[in-house]
Amino acid sequence: VGLAQKDATQSIYFDEALMGEYSPEQYFDILLYDLQFGDGAVAQKLSVNGQPFSLPTRASAYFLEQGYREVVYISESHAEIRYSYGTNPNPVQTFHMYKQVNASIWQWGPKGE
């Protein structure tokens, strides 16, 4: 899986032995990648309570539009991934990533999970 950011691009690999080493943004990229190119099994593991991703038809667009997003940590266990386009400073779309108590992975979930 490639991770593109404004200042650099790097490759990451979903290795269960290294699961605690990935950032919320990297887990989000893995989820998007699996929705687009995989069988959805990894995406289900990375969703709180197995909840389906809210916009699966836009997964490839969100993956390609990584340069338009920023990650904002709300707490140590909650991060928002915000997409903003053009000169609009307000996020057009916000996704929530959660790290459950005693868990090493970040999972996507609806707001308030």
N, C-alpha and C positions, 0 to 999 in steps of 0.2 A: 504494500500500500504506500503510495506517495503522500507526503505531507507538504503542502505548499503554504508558505507564509509570505508576508510582504517582503521580508529580507532574505529568505533562504528556502530551499527545498531539500527535503531529506526523505529517505526511505525508512519505513518502519515495518515490522513484521509481527503478526499476531502469534506470539509464543506464550502459551499458558504459563510457562515457568517464569516469564518476565512480566506477568500481568500487572503487578503492582508498580511497575516502572513507567507506565504510560500516563500521559496527562489526559484531562477530560476531552481536550480537543482531538487528541490522537484516537481515543476510544470512539468519539463521534465520527471521525473519518473511517474507522474500521467498520462501524455500523453502516454508514452510507455505502461503503464499498461492497459490503456483503449484500445489502439490499439490491444493488445494481448488478453485481457480477456473481454473487454466490447463491447459495440455496436458502438463505435466510436464517439458518441455524445459529450462526454467530450473532446476527442482529437480535435474535430472540434472547440469547444469553445476556446481551448488553442492553436489554430493556427491562425496566422495573416491572416486576410481576408478569413478564412476557408480553406486556402491552405492545400492540403493533405501532410502528412509527406513524405519526400523524399525517405525513405528506409523502407516501412512498413514491408517487409518480414524479416528485421533484428531487428525489435522492441524488440522481446524477448531476442535476444543476447545482445543488448545494455542495456537492463534492468538488465540482469544477470552480465554484465561486468562492473558494476559500480566502481569496484576497480581500473579500468584502466583509469579513467577519472579525470579531474580536471576542476574546474570552474575558468575562468578568466574574471574579470569585465573590460570591455572596457570603459564603462561609467556607470552612475547611471541608465541608461535605456537600456543598452546592455551588455549581458554577453555571453561568448563563453563557450560551454561545449566541451572539447577536450579529445578525446580518444587516448592514446598512449600505445603501447604494447611492452613488453620486454625491451630491452636496447635502442630501438629507441626513442630518445628524441623528435622527431618531431611528431606532432599529425597525426594520420592516418585518423581520421575523426573529423570534427568540426561542431557543431550545434550552431545555434544562437538563443538566447532568448531575447525578447524585452519587455519592459514595456512601453506601450503607454502613452502619456500625459494624465493626469487625470484618469488613470486606476489603479486598485489595483492588477491586475494579470500580470504575465509574460506569454508571448506567444512565441511559436516556429515560426520561419519564415526564409526564405532564406536570405542569406547575403545581407545587404543593405536595408532591409525593414524599 
